[in-house]
């Protein structure tokens, strides 16, 4: 019983560590996109690490409050337009 309890506590701690590292990485990416690339991104916006943002015209990117940008949506539209053309 004691071993099971210690394993559960270990898993909870690892989840917290993983979430903390994830938030740090997302914050660093937000800093790079908003300060170095000069994109207009709200502080409360979340951007998936797999999301591809336009770096040819970064000042034209505006992401509002409480927005979530995920990756993978571009592939659907690329396939859709290829099938139409």
Biopython code that builds the backbone (N, CA, C, O; Angstrom):
import numpy as np
from Bio.PDB.StructureBuilder import StructureBuilder

atoms = [
    (1, "UNK", "N", (0.824, -1.200, 0.000)),
    (1, "UNK", "CA", (0.000, 0.000, 0.000)),
    (1, "UNK", "C", (0.866, 1.262, 0.000)),
    (1, "UNK", "O", (0.577, 2.229, -0.705)),
    (2, "UNK", "N", (1.926, 1.233, 0.799)),
    (2, "UNK", "CA", (2.808, 2.383, 0.898)),
    (2, "UNK", "C", (3.518, 2.643, -0.435)),
    (2, "UNK", "O", (3.732, 3.793, -0.817)),
    (3, "UNK", "N", (3.881, 1.566, -1.134)),
    (3, "UNK", "CA", (4.533, 1.712, -2.431)),
    (3, "UNK", "C", (3.590, 2.331, -3.466)),
    (3, "UNK", "O", (4.006, 3.167, -4.269)),
    (4, "UNK", "N", (2.347, 1.927, -3.444)),
    (4, "UNK", "CA", (1.358, 2.477, -4.388)),
    (4, "UNK", "C", (1.146, 3.957, -4.116)),
    (4, "UNK", "O", (1.076, 4.756, -5.050)),
    (5, "UNK", "N", (1.043, 4.326, -2.853)),
    (5, "UNK", "CA", (0.862, 5.725, -2.489)),
    (5, "UNK", "C", (2.070, 6.560, -2.912)),
    (5, "UNK", "O", (1.900, 7.666, -3.425)),
    (6, "UNK", "N", (3.278, 6.053, -2.707)),
    (6, "UNK", "CA", (4.462, 6.803, -3.114)),
    (6, "UNK", "C", (4.528, 6.932, -4.629)),
    (6, "UNK", "O", (4.973, 7.965, -5.130)),
    (7, "UNK", "N", (4.098, 5.913, -5.376)),
    (7, "UNK", "CA", (4.072, 5.981, -6.839)),
    (7, "UNK", "C", (3.063, 7.030, -7.308)),
    (7, "UNK", "O", (3.343, 7.770, -8.252)),
    (8, "UNK", "N", (1.915, 7.105, -6.677)),
    (8, "UNK", "CA", (0.902, 8.103, -7.033)),
    (8, "UNK", "C", (1.440, 9.510, -6.775)),
    (8, "UNK", "O", (1.294, 10.399, -7.614)),
    (9, "UNK", "N", (2.064, 9.710, -5.609)),
    (9, "UNK", "CA", (2.631, 11.022, -5.292)),
    (9, "UNK", "C", (3.747, 11.386, -6.268)),
    (9, "UNK", "O", (3.873, 12.550, -6.648)),
    (10, "UNK", "N", (4.558, 10.411, -6.678)),
    (10, "UNK", "CA", (5.625, 10.650, -7.655)),
    (10, "UNK", "C", (5.029, 11.093, -8.993)),
    (10, "UNK", "O", (5.540, 12.016, -9.628)),
    (11, "UNK", "N", (3.951, 10.435, -9.419)),
    (11, "UNK", "CA", (3.301, 10.801, -10.685)),
    (11, "UNK", "C", (2.708, 12.198, -10.627)),
    (11, "UNK", "O", (2.775, 12.937, -11.610)),
    (12, "UNK", "N", (2.132, 12.570, -9.498)),
    (12, "UNK", "CA", (1.572, 13.913, -9.353)),
    (12, "UNK", "C", (2.682, 14.954, -9.425)),
    (12, "UNK", "O", (2.530, 15.988, -10.076)),
    (13, "UNK", "N", (3.793, 14.681, -8.761)),
    (13, "UNK", "CA", (4.917, 15.622, -8.792)),
    (13, "UNK", "C", (5.484, 15.757, -10.198)),
    (13, "UNK", "O", (5.813, 16.864, -10.627)),
    (14, "UNK", "N", (5.602, 14.646, -10.922)),
    (14, "UNK", "CA", (6.127, 14.696, -12.282)),
    (14, "UNK", "C", (5.177, 15.456, -13.207)),
    (14, "UNK", "O", (5.631, 16.151, -14.115)),
    (15, "UNK", "N", (3.883, 15.336, -12.994)),
    (15, "UNK", "CA", (2.915, 16.078, -13.792)),
    (15, "UNK", "C", (3.069, 17.573, -13.557)),
    (15, "UNK", "O", (3.019, 18.364, -14.499)),
    (16, "UNK", "N", (3.253, 17.952, -12.315)),
    (16, "UNK", "CA", (3.453, 19.377, -12.003)),
    (16, "UNK", "C", (4.732, 19.906, -12.640)),
    (16, "UNK", "O", (4.752, 21.016, -13.173)),
    (17, "UNK", "N", (5.787, 19.121, -12.585)),
    (17, "UNK", "CA", (7.054, 19.530, -13.185)),
    (17, "UNK", "C", (6.899, 19.663, -14.693)),
    (17, "UNK", "O", (7.365, 20.637, -15.284)),
    (18, "UNK", "N", (6.248, 18.689, -15.316)),
    (18, "UNK", "CA", (6.025, 18.727, -16.765)),
    (18, "UNK", "C", (5.198, 19.942, -17.171)),
    (18, "UNK", "O", (5.510, 20.601, -18.163)),
    (19, "UNK", "N", (4.152, 20.242, -16.414)),
    (19, "UNK", "CA", (3.325, 21.418, -16.714)),
    (19, "UNK", "C", (4.104, 22.713, -16.517)),
    (19, "UNK", "O", (3.936, 23.660, -17.286)),
    (20, "UNK", "N", (4.949, 22.763, -15.500)),
    (20, "UNK", "CA", (5.770, 23.945, -15.266)),
    (20, "UNK", "C", (6.750, 24.164, -16.417)),
    (20, "UNK", "O", (6.908, 25.287, -16.894)),
    (21, "UNK", "N", (7.402, 23.101, -16.860)),
    (21, "UNK", "CA", (8.332, 23.208, -17.991)),
    (21, "UNK", "C", (7.592, 23.640, -19.253)),
    (21, "UNK", "O", (8.097, 24.458, -20.021)),
    (22, "UNK", "N", (6.399, 23.093, -19.468)),
    (22, "UNK", "CA", (5.588, 23.469, -20.638)),
    (22, "UNK", "C", (5.254, 24.955, -20.614)),
    (22, "UNK", "O", (5.367, 25.629, -21.638)),
    (23, "UNK", "N", (4.844, 25.473, -19.461)),
    (23, "UNK", "CA", (4.520, 26.895, -19.356)),
    (23, "UNK", "C", (5.750, 27.773, -19.566)),
    (23, "UNK", "O", (5.653, 28.849, -20.156)),
    (24, "UNK", "N", (6.898, 27.322, -19.088)),
    (24, "UNK", "CA", (8.131, 28.083, -19.300)),
    (24, "UNK", "C", (8.473, 28.144, -20.783)),
    (24, "UNK", "O", (8.830, 29.205, -21.295)),
    (25, "UNK", "N", (8.366, 27.007, -21.479)),
    (25, "UNK", "CA", (8.670, 26.969, -22.917)),
    (25, "UNK", "C", (7.695, 27.846, -23.696)),
    (25, "UNK", "O", (8.105, 28.571, -24.603)),
    (26, "UNK", "N", (6.414, 27.788, -23.354)),
    (26, "UNK", "CA", (5.411, 28.615, -24.028)),
    (26, "UNK", "C", (5.694, 30.091, -23.772)),
    (26, "UNK", "O", (5.549, 30.910, -24.681)),
    (27, "UNK", "N", (6.094, 30.446, -22.555)),
    (27, "UNK", "CA", (6.401, 31.839, -22.239)),
    (27, "UNK", "C", (7.621, 32.335, -23.008)),
    (27, "UNK", "O", (7.642, 33.472, -23.480)),
    (28, "UNK", "N", (8.628, 31.488, -23.132)),
    (28, "UNK", "CA", (9.810, 31.872, -23.909)),
    (28, "UNK", "C", (9.439, 32.075, -25.367)),
    (28, "UNK", "O", (9.891, 33.032, -25.995)),
    (29, "UNK", "N", (8.611, 31.176, -25.916)),
    (29, "UNK", "CA", (8.187, 31.315, -27.317)),
    (29, "UNK", "C", (7.363, 32.590, -27.499)),
    (29, "UNK", "O", (7.520, 33.293, -28.498)),
    (30, "UNK", "N", (6.490, 32.888, -26.543)),
    (30, "UNK", "CA", (5.695, 34.116, -26.609)),
    (30, "UNK", "C", (6.610, 35.334, -26.614)),
    (30, "UNK", "O", (6.393, 36.271, -27.382)),
    (31, "UNK", "N", (7.635, 35.326, -25.759)),
    (31, "UNK", "CA", (8.586, 36.427, -25.711)),
    (31, "UNK", "C", (9.308, 36.592, -27.047)),
    (31, "UNK", "O", (9.432, 37.707, -27.555)),
    (32, "UNK", "N", (9.780, 35.492, -27.610)),
    (32, "UNK", "CA", (10.506, 35.554, -28.884)),
    (32, "UNK", "C", (9.607, 36.089, -29.989)),
    (32, "UNK", "O", (10.018, 36.958, -30.758)),
    (33, "UNK", "N", (8.377, 35.575, -30.074)),
    (33, "UNK", "CA", (7.469, 36.009, -31.139)),
    (33, "UNK", "C", (7.064, 37.474, -30.983)),
    (33, "UNK", "O", (6.983, 38.203, -31.972)),
    (34, "UNK", "N", (6.809, 37.910, -29.749)),
    (34, "UNK", "CA", (6.308, 39.275, -29.565)),
    (34, "UNK", "C", (7.419, 40.328, -29.502)),
    (34, "UNK", "O", (7.210, 41.458, -29.944)),
    (35, "UNK", "N", (8.568, 39.992, -28.975)),
    (35, "UNK", "CA", (9.628, 40.990, -28.826)),
    (35, "UNK", "C", (10.642, 40.955, -29.967)),
    (35, "UNK", "O", (11.045, 42.004, -30.468)),
    (36, "UNK", "N", (11.050, 39.774, -30.375)),
    (36, "UNK", "CA", (12.066, 39.681, -31.426)),
    (36, "UNK", "C", (11.439, 39.802, -32.812)),
    (36, "UNK", "O", (11.919, 40.562, -33.653)),
    (37, "UNK", "N", (10.355, 39.042, -33.045)),
    (37, "UNK", "CA", (9.683, 39.123, -34.349)),
    (37, "UNK", "C", (8.692, 40.282, -34.422)),
    (37, "UNK", "O", (8.198, 40.602, -35.503)),
    (38, "UNK", "N", (8.397, 40.907, -33.298)),
    (38, "UNK", "CA", (7.499, 42.071, -33.214)),
    (38, "UNK", "C", (6.062, 41.751, -33.627)),
    (38, "UNK", "O", (5.395, 42.591, -34.230)),
    (39, "UNK", "N", (5.579, 40.547, -33.311)),
    (39, "UNK", "CA", (4.185, 40.191, -33.553)),
    (39, "UNK", "C", (3.331, 40.755, -32.432)),
    (39, "UNK", "O", (3.793, 40.877, -31.297)),
    (40, "UNK", "N", (2.101, 41.096, -32.739)),
    (40, "UNK", "CA", (1.175, 41.641, -31.745)),
    (40, "UNK", "C", (0.376, 40.494, -31.139)),
    (40, "UNK", "O", (-0.641, 40.073, -31.689)),
    (41, "UNK", "N", (0.846, 39.998, -30.008)),
    (41, "UNK", "CA", (0.231, 38.845, -29.359)),
    (41, "UNK", "C", (-0.154, 39.244, -27.944)),
    (41, "UNK", "O", (0.674, 39.756, -27.190)),
    (42, "UNK", "N", (-1.421, 39.006, -27.582)),
    (42, "UNK", "CA", (-1.892, 39.326, -26.236)),
    (42, "UNK", "C", (-1.222, 38.422, -25.206)),
    (42, "UNK", "O", (-0.853, 37.289, -25.515)),
    (43, "UNK", "N", (-1.067, 38.917, -23.999)),
    (43, "UNK", "CA", (-0.417, 38.153, -22.932)),
    (43, "UNK", "C", (-1.181, 36.874, -22.589)),
    (43, "UNK", "O", (-0.569, 35.865, -22.237)),
    (44, "UNK", "N", (-2.511, 36.906, -22.687)),
    (44, "UNK", "CA", (-3.304, 35.741, -22.307)),
    (44, "UNK", "C", (-3.469, 34.735, -23.439)),
    (44, "UNK", "O", (-4.110, 33.702, -23.246)),
    (45, "UNK", "N", (-2.918, 35.006, -24.594)),
    (45, "UNK", "CA", (-3.030, 34.078, -25.726)),
    (45, "UNK", "C", (-2.104, 32.892, -25.527)),
    (45, "UNK", "O", (-0.998, 33.039, -25.007)),
    (46, "UNK", "N", (-2.557, 31.721, -25.941)),
    (46, "UNK", "CA", (-1.751, 30.508, -25.895)),
    (46, "UNK", "C", (-1.490, 30.055, -27.325)),
    (46, "UNK", "O", (-2.413, 29.972, -28.136)),
    (47, "UNK", "N", (-0.241, 29.766, -27.627)),
    (47, "UNK", "CA", (0.137, 29.358, -28.977)),
    (47, "UNK", "C", (0.803, 27.998, -28.885)),
    (47, "UNK", "O", (1.800, 27.831, -28.183)),
    (48, "UNK", "N", (0.252, 27.035, -29.592)),
    (48, "UNK", "CA", (0.825, 25.703, -29.606)),
    (48, "UNK", "C", (2.220, 25.756, -30.213)),
    (48, "UNK", "O", (2.494, 26.559, -31.105)),
    (49, "UNK", "N", (3.093, 24.892, -29.718)),
    (49, "UNK", "CA", (4.459, 24.904, -30.226)),
    (49, "UNK", "C", (4.518, 24.435, -31.678)),
    (49, "UNK", "O", (5.463, 24.760, -32.396)),
    (50, "UNK", "N", (3.514, 23.674, -32.112)),
    (50, "UNK", "CA", (3.497, 23.188, -33.498)),
    (50, "UNK", "C", (2.818, 24.167, -34.454)),
    (50, "UNK", "O", (2.759, 23.910, -35.657)),
    (51, "UNK", "N", (2.309, 25.276, -33.941)),
    (51, "UNK", "CA", (1.646, 26.270, -34.800)),
    (51, "UNK", "C", (2.685, 26.993, -35.650)),
    (51, "UNK", "O", (3.748, 27.376, -35.161)),
    (52, "UNK", "N", (2.366, 27.170, -36.908)),
    (52, "UNK", "CA", (3.256, 27.868, -37.832)),
    (52, "UNK", "C", (2.711, 29.283, -38.044)),
    (52, "UNK", "O", (1.626, 29.462, -38.597)),
    (53, "UNK", "N", (3.468, 30.273, -37.601)),
    (53, "UNK", "CA", (3.056, 31.661, -37.752)),
    (53, "UNK", "C", (3.873, 32.329, -38.853)),
    (53, "UNK", "O", (5.016, 31.945, -39.106)),
    (54, "UNK", "N", (3.291, 33.316, -39.498)),
    (54, "UNK", "CA", (3.919, 34.000, -40.627)),
    (54, "UNK", "C", (5.094, 34.838, -40.147)),
    (54, "UNK", "O", (4.914, 35.801, -39.402)),
    (55, "UNK", "N", (6.294, 34.471, -40.573)),
    (55, "UNK", "CA", (7.478, 35.233, -40.195)),
    (55, "UNK", "C", (7.963, 36.114, -41.335)),
    (55, "UNK", "O", (8.942, 36.842, -41.174)),
    (56, "UNK", "N", (7.287, 36.063, -42.505)),
    (56, "UNK", "CA", (7.651, 36.962, -43.598)),
    (56, "UNK", "C", (7.098, 38.355, -43.360)),
    (56, "UNK", "O", (7.706, 39.344, -43.771)),
    (57, "UNK", "N", (5.945, 38.443, -42.698)),
    (57, "UNK", "CA", (5.354, 39.722, -42.328)),
    (57, "UNK", "C", (4.876, 39.625, -40.878)),
    (57, "UNK", "O", (3.671, 39.599, -40.630)),
    (58, "UNK", "N", (5.789, 39.571, -39.935)),
    (58, "UNK", "CA", (5.401, 39.329, -38.546)),
    (58, "UNK", "C", (4.589, 40.460, -37.918)),
    (58, "UNK", "O", (3.812, 40.214, -36.995)),
    (59, "UNK", "N", (4.750, 41.670, -38.389)),
    (59, "UNK", "CA", (3.971, 42.777, -37.802)),
    (59, "UNK", "C", (2.511, 42.732, -38.227)),
    (59, "UNK", "O", (1.683, 43.454, -37.672)),
    (60, "UNK", "N", (2.191, 41.900, -39.196)),
    (60, "UNK", "CA", (0.805, 41.736, -39.628)),
    (60, "UNK", "C", (0.059, 40.677, -38.841)),
    (60, "UNK", "O", (-1.116, 40.427, -39.109)),
    (61, "UNK", "N", (0.714, 40.047, -37.874)),
    (61, "UNK", "CA", (0.087, 39.007, -37.058)),
    (61, "UNK", "C", (-0.495, 39.648, -35.806)),
    (61, "UNK", "O", (0.229, 40.251, -35.014)),
    (62, "UNK", "N", (-1.799, 39.515, -35.633)),
    (62, "UNK", "CA", (-2.499, 40.023, -34.454)),
    (62, "UNK", "C", (-3.251, 38.864, -33.810)),
    (62, "UNK", "O", (-4.101, 38.242, -34.447)),
    (63, "UNK", "N", (-2.943, 38.577, -32.562)),
    (63, "UNK", "CA", (-3.618, 37.516, -31.822)),
    (63, "UNK", "C", (-4.198, 38.152, -30.572)),
    (63, "UNK", "O", (-3.468, 38.721, -29.760)),
    (64, "UNK", "N", (-5.516, 38.056, -30.417)),
    (64, "UNK", "CA", (-6.222, 38.745, -29.343)),
    (64, "UNK", "C", (-6.222, 38.008, -28.018)),
    (64, "UNK", "O", (-5.654, 36.926, -27.873)),
    (65, "UNK", "N", (-6.885, 38.639, -27.053)),
    (65, "UNK", "CA", (-6.990, 38.114, -25.694)),
    (65, "UNK", "C", (-7.680, 36.749, -25.681)),
    (65, "UNK", "O", (-8.602, 36.494, -26.455)),
    (66, "UNK", "N", (-7.215, 35.884, -24.788)),
    (66, "UNK", "CA", (-7.794, 34.563, -24.546)),
    (66, "UNK", "C", (-7.895, 33.697, -25.801)),
    (66, "UNK", "O", (-8.776, 32.842, -25.889)),
    (67, "UNK", "N", (-7.008, 33.905, -26.766)),
    (67, "UNK", "CA", (-7.010, 33.103, -27.992)),
    (67, "UNK", "C", (-6.114, 31.885, -27.810)),
    (67, "UNK", "O", (-5.153, 31.910, -27.041)),
    (68, "UNK", "N", (-6.451, 30.810, -28.539)),
    (68, "UNK", "CA", (-5.609, 29.628, -28.563)),
    (68, "UNK", "C", (-5.332, 29.288, -30.019)),
    (68, "UNK", "O", (-6.259, 29.062, -30.797)),
    (69, "UNK", "N", (-4.075, 29.251, -30.382)),
    (69, "UNK", "CA", (-3.664, 28.930, -31.741)),
    (69, "UNK", "C", (-3.042, 27.540, -31.707)),
    (69, "UNK", "O", (-2.058, 27.306, -31.005)),
    (70, "UNK", "N", (-3.623, 26.627, -32.467)),
    (70, "UNK", "CA", (-3.093, 25.266, -32.494)),
    (70, "UNK", "C", (-2.463, 24.986, -33.850)),
    (70, "UNK", "O", (-2.763, 25.660, -34.835)),
    (71, "UNK", "N", (-1.608, 24.011, -33.893)),
    (71, "UNK", "CA", (-0.973, 23.608, -35.134)),
    (71, "UNK", "C", (-1.806, 22.555, -35.842)),
    (71, "UNK", "O", (-2.664, 21.913, -35.235)),
    (72, "UNK", "N", (-1.549, 22.386, -37.118)),
    (72, "UNK", "CA", (-2.222, 21.325, -37.858)),
    (72, "UNK", "C", (-3.376, 21.793, -38.715)),
    (72, "UNK", "O", (-3.768, 21.074, -39.635)),
    (73, "UNK", "N", (-3.935, 22.947, -38.466)),
    (73, "UNK", "CA", (-5.063, 23.427, -39.259)),
    (73, "UNK", "C", (-4.679, 23.785, -40.679)),
    (73, "UNK", "O", (-5.494, 23.688, -41.597)),
    (74, "UNK", "N", (-3.431, 24.201, -40.858)),
    (74, "UNK", "CA", (-2.987, 24.593, -42.192)),
    (74, "UNK", "C", (-2.965, 23.421, -43.153)),
    (74, "UNK", "O", (-3.197, 23.602, -44.349)),
    (75, "UNK", "N", (-2.693, 22.226, -42.657)),
    (75, "UNK", "CA", (-2.624, 21.059, -43.525)),
    (75, "UNK", "C", (-3.975, 20.770, -44.171)),
    (75, "UNK", "O", (-4.035, 20.378, -45.336)),
    (76, "UNK", "N", (-5.062, 20.962, -43.416)),
    (76, "UNK", "CA", (-6.394, 20.724, -43.958)),
    (76, "UNK", "C", (-6.668, 21.663, -45.124)),
    (76, "UNK", "O", (-7.129, 21.223, -46.177)),
    (77, "UNK", "N", (-6.392, 22.942, -44.950)),
    (77, "UNK", "CA", (-6.658, 23.900, -46.012)),
    (77, "UNK", "C", (-5.734, 23.698, -47.205)),
    (77, "UNK", "O", (-6.152, 23.883, -48.348)),
    (78, "UNK", "N", (-4.494, 23.323, -46.956)),
    (78, "UNK", "CA", (-3.566, 23.062, -48.062)),
    (78, "UNK", "C", (-4.063, 21.887, -48.893)),
    (78, "UNK", "O", (-4.012, 21.937, -50.122)),
    (79, "UNK", "N", (-4.541, 20.833, -48.245)),
    (79, "UNK", "CA", (-5.064, 19.683, -48.989)),
    (79, "UNK", "C", (-6.349, 20.055, -49.716)),
    (79, "UNK", "O", (-6.590, 19.588, -50.830)),
    (80, "UNK", "N", (-7.176, 20.891, -49.096)),
    (80, "UNK", "CA", (-8.432, 21.294, -49.717)),
    (80, "UNK", "C", (-8.172, 22.081, -50.992)),
    (80, "UNK", "O", (-8.804, 21.830, -52.018)),
    (81, "UNK", "N", (-7.249, 23.029, -50.931)),
    (81, "UNK", "CA", (-6.968, 23.842, -52.117)),
    (81, "UNK", "C", (-6.247, 23.047, -53.193)),
    (81, "UNK", "O", (-6.445, 23.315, -54.379)),
    (82, "UNK", "N", (-5.424, 22.086, -52.822)),
    (82, "UNK", "CA", (-4.758, 21.244, -53.813)),
    (82, "UNK", "C", (-5.775, 20.382, -54.548)),
    (82, "UNK", "O", (-5.650, 20.159, -55.752)),
    (83, "UNK", "N", (-6.792, 19.895, -53.816)),
    (83, "UNK", "CA", (-7.783, 19.041, -54.462)),
    (83, "UNK", "C", (-8.700, 19.835, -55.381)),
    (83, "UNK", "O", (-9.229, 19.287, -56.347)),
    (84, "UNK", "N", (-8.896, 21.129, -55.093)),
    (84, "UNK", "CA", (-9.751, 21.960, -55.941)),
    (84, "UNK", "C", (-9.007, 22.351, -57.206)),
    (84, "UNK", "O", (-9.600, 22.380, -58.284)),
    (85, "UNK", "N", (-7.709, 22.653, -57.094)),
    (85, "UNK", "CA", (-6.930, 23.138, -58.233)),
    (85, "UNK", "C", (-6.597, 22.065, -59.219)),
    (85, "UNK", "O", (-5.944, 22.335, -60.227)),
]
sb = StructureBuilder()
sb.init_structure("model")
sb.init_model(0)
sb.init_chain("A")
sb.init_seg("    ")
for serial, (resi, resn, name, xyz) in enumerate(atoms, 1):
    if name == "N":
        sb.init_residue(resn, " ", resi, " ")
    sb.init_atom(name, np.array(xyz, "f"), 0.0, 1.0, " ", f" {name:<3s}", serial, name[0])
structure = sb.get_structure()
